[in-house]
Amino acid sequence: LLSLGATKSALDLYLKLECWDEVIVCYNLLQLRHKSAEIIKSRLEEKETSRLWCQLGDATDDIQHYQKALQISNNKSARAYKSLGLHYYFNKDYPTSMDYFKKSLGCSKFQLDVLLRLGYAAMECEDWSSGAQAYRDYCYLESDNFEAWNNLAKCYIKLGQKERAWRVLQESVRCDFDNWKVWDNLMVISTDLGAFDETIRSYNRILDIKKTHIDDQVLNIMTSAVLDNLKDSSGEDSFKYRPKLIKLLARLTVAQPREPVPWGAYGKILLSTRE
């Protein structure tokens, strides 16, 4: 019944069956948290558990109940630490929320939502090492979230680990092949690392997705690399990218004929010869 959205009917059934956990869920969904609190308090009189104290904290927004849950569990309640972390997280006290999230994960590692929030809080605090750890742990458990891969790459970039960020972004584009922004991130860092084959592939993929896209800086760097025959990330001559770059520039000049940078680069490349 709950899955069908019939919360009131489900509540009536659970009350008859005395399924109190489900009753609490229904009351919360119906915005009747005071009713949840009444049920929880009556159950606490029968037997105290850390879970009930956490549920009471949810119903009353009193974080002291989470502290009570920790006391009863000998500081082993992942749920209580998580709830405290969420309290400070939603109040934008990110450093305090991080402490509680880490403690929650210390009790139970397999909490994807906690890992994501820890990663976000760490990025807000510019704690790039903690952010990288959180997103790395998340991606190990759930590999299909391109945003998590993207954020992990950002943490690596901030840590000066661009090659790791580059590898991570390659995973990101596999998760969301049609997101041009992910390809743009990969294109920029590939250019920075001198992985020019990946730069051209990424640029072409962006054009496949959104038809038009001009990045003057990337085009100028690629053109200079080919004209000056600079070494790429593999230590090979960049002049070998001339045919692929010519095709890319031709595509850009056709798609956006009024843009000066692609035309300028196109002319220079066509006139170039390898000495």
N, C-alpha and C positions, 0 to 999 in steps of 0.2 A: 504493500500500500504506500509506503514511504517513497519507493522508487517511482510510483505513479503520481506523486504529488498529493495524495490524499492523506495529508498529515493528521487532520482532525479525526478521521475514521481510524487511522492507525493508532492514535493516542487512546481512543476509547477501547480498542482491542487490547492494547498493552496494559491498560489499567485493570481490565478484567483478569488478565493473565498474571498480573503483578510482575511484569517484566520491567523493573525499575530503570535499568540503564536506558532502555528504549524510550521509556516515559520521559526521562530527562532530555533525551535528544529531541523528542517531539515538542516539549515545552519550549526548548530553546529555539526551535524552528518557528514556533508560533509567537515568538517574542514575549513569552510568559516566563521569564527567568526567575521571577519571584516564586512561581510554582515549583520550578526546578529546585530552588534553594530549600523550600519546605520539605520536599521529598528527600533531598540529600541530607539535611539535618536529622530527619527521623531515622535514616539509615545509619548515620554516624553514631546515634545513640545506641544502636545495636552493636556496631563494630566499627572501629576507626581503621581506615585504610588510606594510603597515600593517594590512591585514585579518587576516592570520594572527596578528599580535601582539595584536590585539584579541580574537580568538578564544581565544588562550592566556590572556589576562586573564580572560575569561569562565569558562574551565575551571579556573583556579587561584585566582581571587579576588585576584590580585596586581595592584594598580593600577599598578605600575611598568611592566607590559607595555603599558598604554595610553600611558604617557609615551614608551615606546620607539616605539610606533606613530606618535605625533606627531612624534618626531624624524625618523623615516624619511620621513614625508609632508611635511616642512617646515611642520608645524603646519596642515595642510590636511585632516586626517581628521575629518570630521563624526562618524563612528562612534566614534572614540577620545574626542572631547570629550563625546559623549552618554554613553558608558560611565562616564567619570569623573563626569559629572553625576549619573547614576543611583546611583553608589556613595555619594556624599555625600547625595543625596536620601533614600535608604533608611536612612541613618544620621541623618536629620533635621538635617543641617547645610545648611539651606536657602539661606543666603547664598552658600556656596561652590558649591552645586549650580547656582544661578542663573547664576553666572559661566560655568560650563562649558556649560550649556544655551545661553546666548546665543552663545558661541563656536561651538558646533555648528550653530546656526541661521545664523550668519554664513557658514558653509561650505556649508550646504544648507538653504534656507528651508522646503522642503516636507516637514516632519516633524511630523505632527499629534500624535503621542504626546509629543514633546518640548515642543511648544507648550502642551499641557495641563498637563504637569508643571511647566513654567516658570510658568504662570499660578497653579497651586496653591502653589508655593513662594513666589512673590511675595506672595500673599495671607497666607500664614503669617508672612511678614516684614513685613506691612503696607506693602509697597511697591506702592501702588495704581496708580501710573502704569505700572510694568512689568507688573503683572497685567492692566491694561486693554489694553496693547499686545499681550500674548501671546494673550489671549482674542479680541481683535479680529482678529488675524492668523488665528487658528484658525477663527473664524466666517466669515471671507472664503473660506477653503478648504473648510470643511464647515459648511453652514448648517442642518443638521437636528439638532443637538445642543442640546436645550433647557437642559441644565445649564451648558453653556459660555455661552449667552446670559444665563442667570441670573447666573452669576459675573461676566460683563462688566458687567451692570447694577449689581451690588454694588460693583464697583470704581468705577464712575462716581458712585454715591451717596456713597462715601467721599471722592471727589474734589470733592464738592459740585456735580456736573454732573447734576442730577436730571432735566432735560429729556431729555438723552441716555439716561439710564437708563430713562426712560419709553418712549422709542422702541425701545430694545433689548428691553424686556419684552414689547412688542407682537409682536416677532419670536419671542420665547420661547413665547408662548401658541399661536402658529401651529404650532410644532414639537411641542407636547404639549398639545393642546386639552383633554384630560381630566384634567389634573393641577391639582387645586384649589389647591395651594400656589403654583403659578406665577400663577394668577389672583389669589390673595390678595396677592402681592407687587405685582401691577399695580394692584389696588384701592387699596392703601395709598398708593403713590406718586402715583396719580391724584388721590386726596383731597388729598394734600400740595400738589400743583400746582394744584388747583382745577379739574381736568378731570372735573367731576362726572358728566357723561354716561357717561364711561368707568368711573367709580366704580360707578355703578348697574348698568351692563352686567356688570362683573366680579362684583359681589355676586350678581346673578341667576345668573350662570354657576356660581359656587361652590355655590349652592343646587341647581342642576340636577345637580351632580356628587355632593354629599354630603348633600343634603336639609336639613341643619340647620347653621347657622353664625351666631354672634353676635359682632359686633365693635362693642362699645359706643362706642369712640372714633370710628370712622368714622360710625356712625349719628348721634352727637351733632354732629359737624362738619357733616354733610350737613343735618341739621335746622336748625342755627343759620344755615347759609348760605342756606337757603330762607326761613326766618323773617325774617332781617335783610336779605334780598335783596342779598347780597354779590355782587361781580363774580366771574365765573368766570375760567378761564385765557384765555378769548377776549375778556374785557372785557365780557361780557354779563350781564344780571341772572340771578341764580340762582333766582328765583321760578319761572322757566319749567320747572324740574325738579320742581315740586310734583306733577303728575300721576304721573310715573314713581316718585317717592319714595313716594307714597301706595300705589301698587301693590306696591312692594317691602316696605313696612312691613306691609301687609295679609298678604302672603305669609309674612312672618316671624311675625306674631302667630298665624296659623293653624298653622304648623309647630311653633312653640315658645310655646305660650300662657302658660307660667309665667315667661317672661323679662320683667322690668319695663321695660327700656330701650326695646325696640320699641313697647310699649304707650304709654309716656310720649311718645315721639316722634310716634306715630300720632295721639294725641289733640291734641297741639300743632299738627300740620300740618293736621288736619281743621278745627280752629277758626280757622286763619289765613285772613286775607283780605288782598288786596293793596290797600294804601292809595293 
